[in-house]
Amino acid sequence: MSDPIVTGVLYRIREVANKDDPLHRTPYYGQTFGCGDPMKIAKRRWAKEVYDAKNTEKLVGLIAAMYLRGSDAFSFKILGSHVGPRSDVIIWMDENEKNLIAKAGGPLRDQEERLHQTLNLTSGGRSGDDAFSFVSSEALQRQKWRSFQKHVLEALDVWKSISNIRHQYCCSDGYKIGKAIGRVRQFDIFLKGRPDESTRRQWLIALPGWFDAMSKSDAAKLRYSRMDNEEPGLKETMKKNAAVGRSSAVAKAKKAKTISNPVWKQKISITLKERNARMEVSGSAALRIKNQKESIRLRRQRQLDACISDLERTRLQKKFDHNDKYNAIATAKKHAVV
């Protein structure tokens, strides 16, 4: 018999125990079919939902809600039944389930907010979309972010600072928080493209040690961003200066053959000596050097003030010291050649 006679059942499950629960009386609409009495068919389906809730841990949807609250907090009600050929029963169940979900507010949008929604993750129907709807996918991502936040705070209770949390560290429930933090840093997991991206980033910034564990390149990007906010236009000016520096490097490379010429070295040596002598007599050399040093000092101080942490400030100061040492050696060699 290709199309047997079956009984289709539509049912509703909702939380009824706690009025303060954000999912209080939020319905879940489902369908099932079988042969025989609708009540027995519905009871078998309810037993399956209870079993899944006890043995399956999920983040969103009916099973997740029952897993956290227990099946005793939920009511089960048969909304209707229909007897007929299986193909007709499936069409009847699909149409009615979709209508019920749509009237109740559509698929789940947030597992922890009191909204006009259902606990269904799809728009309903067996023949329709069996995958997550877009809004339910957003709800799942929101729950993953909340789980990440909870485990970050748990890890901080132990390690006190994000920079102390090792990559292989796991929380008490086995959540791999060390790897999760690394993925957030490297790939912007939970951040990029989220509607509340800026809020999430601000929460991360406020965590102790978040910037201490940043790479040098990421720390530099953030430092220059802060400097540009405090001094608008500074970032563009630095880009132009970098472009000029690259152009100068190209010009120097083109003149490399000329500079290595011994005749040119002799001429430039005489020219430099004459110029230095004139500047020493007029006193302009000392003034120019003084102005240059003061300009460099002010620029470095702005960069140090824009640092987020002591560790980043120490790294930057070491870089400045290294540059000073290198410039002193280069200057000494230059005077020795001249």
Buried (B, 14 or more C-beta within 10 A) or exposed (E): EEEEEBBBBBBBBBBEEEEEBEBBEBBBBBBBBBEEEBEEBBEEBBEEBBEBBEEEEBBBBBBBBBBBBEBEBBEBEBBBBBEBBBEBBBBBBBEBBBEBBEEBBBBBBBBEEEBEBBBBBBBBBEEEEEEBBEBBBBBBBBBBBBBBBBBBEBBBEEBEBBBBBEEEBBBEEEBBBBEBBBEBBEEBBBBEEBEEEEEBEEBBEEBBBBBBBBEEEEBBEBBBEBBBEEEEEBBEEBEEEEEEEEEEEEEEEEEEEEEEEEEEEEEBEEEEEEEEEEBEEEEEBEEEEEEEEEEBEEEBEBBBEBBBBEBBBEBBBEEBEEEEEEEEEEEEEEEEEE
